[in-house]
């Protein structure tokens, strides 16, 4: 990508972050090849191969400790921050390996946003929470531009109407569901192409969960979404593709309705029918 | 003792058995509360006893008995050159002042004799005035050279014994056989107090004045010690907080976790437990014998106290950094902040209250530290004030806790009161520092 020679007659891949996510539908946004992860001596993932299509919601399901969150954190290299964690194999984002020296990890995390299990807004004003990412990446030139970006992100996260009159109040004062939507707004403020969600609804009540699920469905037109969930109903409701992990192995992946209605593997069937996990 | 499953239940417990268990549980809780209240009671009693004894003994140190007298500042004796130049006046030693004081006291005695108190002779009065009176008057003249030639009203310090008698610390019975105290002086003191010639006044020179020798406790003050302590605190503040906080941030957030950092970590904890006198020996061998910094100087004291305070600050800062929820750092990294940005924008501000509290408590500990300072010569008798910064850092000074130690080493009972008075000053400073710590903590504290 970095070695493309500029030629006005040849189509150039857009380098503006705002348009990059308009990649061809149906093509893989992310592809993982033989990903192995070790925590010190313990191996957490074994040879995971997975294609994640653009502008679709892919859910990772599986019992606790199966490696689905570990794999999710490989995608934006969050595992780099854990000293004992070792990641092997390749993960490509739009055909470029994310461990390639030309990829800056800080840049990568702006392109691949993340929403965590527990809502974790910064203990700052709502506005500052959303503005932080664009600020550190220097994405705007003026206060007005930043305002627009922040307001837009809050609108996309479906939080605007609830917070527009109190942008300077602390984000930690919101309810759990609002906090999680604030975290989503914070993640999409850096205009990412991919949104990773690590059990985003596990700390929320059913009503807040429903709002977030609706939001995920809306967001998928603009973003490639990967969601880890413990709730199979949620996976079935929000995702187009599902991957089932068990004991560090990717057992099966495919269209969500196929996985749930007629799984190929015995272990998948056992899990979705409640016999393991 | 509260474990209900200690005996494996073979049959379900009966209702009565369960009630008995519940009662035992509540009884255990009540007992525990009682222990807690007893412990707090003991602590509060100890504190009250300590404060009462220190305040009871120390508060009188802030007042001093003086004899008021008019004195003629004879230009012939005090400024023979006639220039009124302080440098010239300094050349006149205290000997020249004695006759003036004698003359002044004689006129007081004459007045008293005329007023019906003939038993108070000039000699008796001279014995009641402090030995420091001449230097007291000389300091006044040097500070106010234009007063030479005038008759001024002056307040002479009384001797330590008379002062202690007026304050009630010694009585006629307890002073029997005291060669430094004539019972006639005590009678005279009572009379002079009644007449208003003698009175107790607030004693600024206890706070601002320099130390004084064994024979003149009435003029001993904490000035040099306060300046010495202040200079040392400046050094500790300027060195230990930046070094300590930077070390902690590096070790906690950036350093690779390997055997070397483990060794460093263990050694920092060990250093916190090293007796402070060992840091004094280090200061003596390294800063004084090897680097040839001056003895008794605040610079050496400050460096030694910095070394001593560093482990405390590092440990409390690391604890504060650790207590910040990792989710906040992850959130920052997740939106693409660099490690440094995540730490400085999010972790550090949240750890600030803890860091400040730890640092101020470390400083307070340094302020009260005595042992290492004894070894680097700050126990010396210093009467000259160290100069202004930065040269003053290299001039001899003492420190507040060392001054307290010095006062308690002296025989005169007046120093007992001064030691307690100095403790009150030290406690006040510690109180102020702790209050600042609390205020800062509340200011920076944010919930998440």
Interface residues (C-beta under 8 A of the other chain):
Chain A: X76 X78 X81 X83 X84 X106 X107 X108 X109 X110 X113 X114 X116 X118 X120 X121 X122 X123 X132 X133 X136 X137 X170 X172 X183 X186 X187 X189 X190
Chain B: X256 X257 X325 X327 X328 X330 X331 X332 X333 X334 X335 X336 X337 X338 X339 X341 X345 X346 X350 X446 X447 X448
